[in-house]
Amino acid sequence: MRKYRVEITKVAESDIREIFEYISRANKAAAFKWVEEIERQIATLEIFPMRCPIIPEAEELGEEYRHLSYGNYRTILKVERTKVIIMRVIYSTRLLELEMFEK
């Protein structure tokens, strides 16, 4: 079975920190649970990341970004050969623009 190397961009790491801080203002335990689930989901991307659907904005962005959803958030990723790059973790209703991604 093919394994992919999973990388997280600095912007995505910052997204996770900011969301954790936001959730922890109301419920610290829920914030820790949220981070644990996001980390678990990201870890599963080592195997078959193509199972994740292509995001609706892909055509507009000109890139085949994919996503995983958890609660009100989605993890945006890009698959390149043997590597999965976590690009962003954002609120699910937020519209994506190309400027939101690291180069």
C-alpha positions as CSV (number, residue, x, y, z in Angstrom):
1,M,0.0,0.0,0.0
2,R,1.4,3.4,-1.0
3,K,2.1,5.9,1.8
4,Y,2.1,9.6,1.3
5,R,4.3,12.1,3.2
6,V,2.0,14.7,4.9
7,E,3.2,18.2,5.3
8,I,1.5,21.1,7.0
9,T,2.1,24.7,5.8
10,K,2.9,27.4,8.3
11,V,-0.4,29.1,7.4
12,A,-2.4,25.9,8.2
13,E,-0.5,25.6,11.5
14,S,-1.5,29.1,12.3
15,D,-5.1,28.4,11.3
16,I,-5.2,25.5,13.8
17,R,-3.7,27.6,16.6
18,E,-6.2,30.4,16.0
19,I,-9.2,28.1,15.8
20,F,-8.0,26.4,19.0
21,E,-7.8,29.7,20.8
22,Y,-11.2,30.7,19.5
23,I,-12.9,27.5,20.7
24,S,-11.0,27.5,24.0
25,R,-12.5,30.9,25.0
26,A,-15.8,29.1,25.4
27,N,-14.7,25.5,26.2
28,K,-11.1,24.5,26.7
29,A,-11.9,20.7,26.7
30,A,-13.8,21.1,23.4
31,A,-10.8,22.9,21.9
32,F,-8.4,20.1,22.8
33,K,-10.9,17.6,21.4
34,W,-11.1,19.6,18.2
35,V,-7.3,19.7,17.7
36,E,-7.0,15.9,18.5
37,E,-9.6,15.1,15.8
38,I,-8.0,17.4,13.2
39,E,-4.6,15.8,13.9
40,R,-6.2,12.3,13.6
41,Q,-7.8,13.3,10.3
42,I,-4.6,14.7,8.9
43,A,-2.7,11.5,9.9
44,T,-5.1,9.4,7.9
45,L,-4.1,11.2,4.8
46,E,-0.9,9.0,4.6
47,I,-3.2,6.4,3.0
48,F,-5.4,7.2,0.1
49,P,-5.8,11.0,0.3
50,M,-7.6,10.9,-3.1
51,R,-10.7,9.8,-1.1
52,C,-11.2,13.4,-0.2
53,P,-13.5,15.3,-2.5
54,I,-12.3,18.1,-4.7
55,I,-13.4,21.4,-3.3
56,P,-16.2,23.3,-5.1
57,E,-13.9,26.3,-5.7
58,A,-11.3,24.2,-7.5
59,E,-12.3,25.3,-11.0
60,E,-12.2,29.0,-10.0
61,L,-8.8,28.6,-8.3
62,G,-7.3,26.6,-11.1
63,E,-6.0,23.9,-8.7
64,E,-7.2,20.5,-7.7
65,Y,-7.5,21.2,-4.0
66,R,-9.3,18.6,-1.9
67,H,-10.9,18.8,1.6
68,L,-11.8,17.0,4.8
69,S,-14.6,18.3,7.0
70,Y,-14.9,18.2,10.7
71,G,-17.7,20.1,12.4
72,N,-17.8,23.6,11.1
73,Y,-14.3,23.5,9.7
74,R,-12.6,22.1,6.6
75,T,-9.0,21.1,6.0
76,I,-7.9,22.1,2.5
77,L,-5.2,19.9,1.0
78,K,-3.2,19.4,-2.2
79,V,-1.8,16.0,-3.4
80,E,1.5,16.2,-5.3
81,R,2.9,12.8,-6.3
82,T,3.8,11.1,-3.0
83,K,3.1,14.1,-0.8
84,V,0.0,15.6,0.8
85,I,0.2,19.3,1.7
86,I,-2.2,20.7,4.2
87,M,-2.8,24.2,2.8
88,R,-5.4,25.7,5.2
89,V,-7.9,24.9,8.0
90,I,-10.8,27.2,7.7
91,Y,-14.4,27.8,8.8
92,S,-16.5,25.7,6.4
93,T,-18.6,28.6,5.0
94,R,-15.6,30.8,4.2
95,L,-15.0,31.3,0.5
96,L,-11.6,30.5,-0.8
97,E,-9.4,32.8,-2.8
98,L,-6.1,32.0,-4.4
99,E,-4.4,34.6,-2.2
100,M,-5.2,32.5,0.9
101,F,-2.6,29.9,0.0
102,E,1.2,29.9,0.5
103,K,3.3,29.6,-2.6
